[in-house]
């Protein structure tokens, strides 16, 4: 019997578009956004270190500023890096109804900058019993450590939760660990999945 729902954040509850940052930087200086995107693609470990909490906010921003040789101040750069999100309102408006029958948790690979300047203001977050954020835990999906941390923290058995994530690999790891899990593709498909798992809903 499912007692809790564990949601991923990005491309489930909120959508994101890195092109927004790239375009804003290009407006500041032609080619600056493209250079930054190229830097991130070639140095993906920097984002991962930030998501694991191994790299501080200031060190991350200083590394970017140094590489792109820009005079943009840290706060402005942090906002450009973070103001890329939009709420999946169709899904988030269902959270209060789900909350009536289930505990709600969030499990996300994210970083302190994105929370402070990007998604941390969303009202729907108040419906969650707890947010499990990679930079606070020190591990990222698909590492089993972060899944185990969550299940131990909420004091439920793996088969008592339903995990929703847009990335198939992350879903598969959850299943391997005994969780009920489904891949998010569309809002309509997710509602069908809820029904197939026998969730009590009225929407």
Secondary structure by P-SEA (a helix, b strand, c coil): cccbbbbbcccccbbbbaaaaaaaaaaaccaaaaaaaaaaaacaaaaaaaaaccccaaaaaaaaaaaacccccaaaaaaaaccccccccccccaaaaaaacbbbbbbbbccccccccccccccccccccccccccccccccccaaaaaaaaaaaccccccbbbbbccaaaaaaaaaaccbbbbbccaaaaaaaaaaacccccc
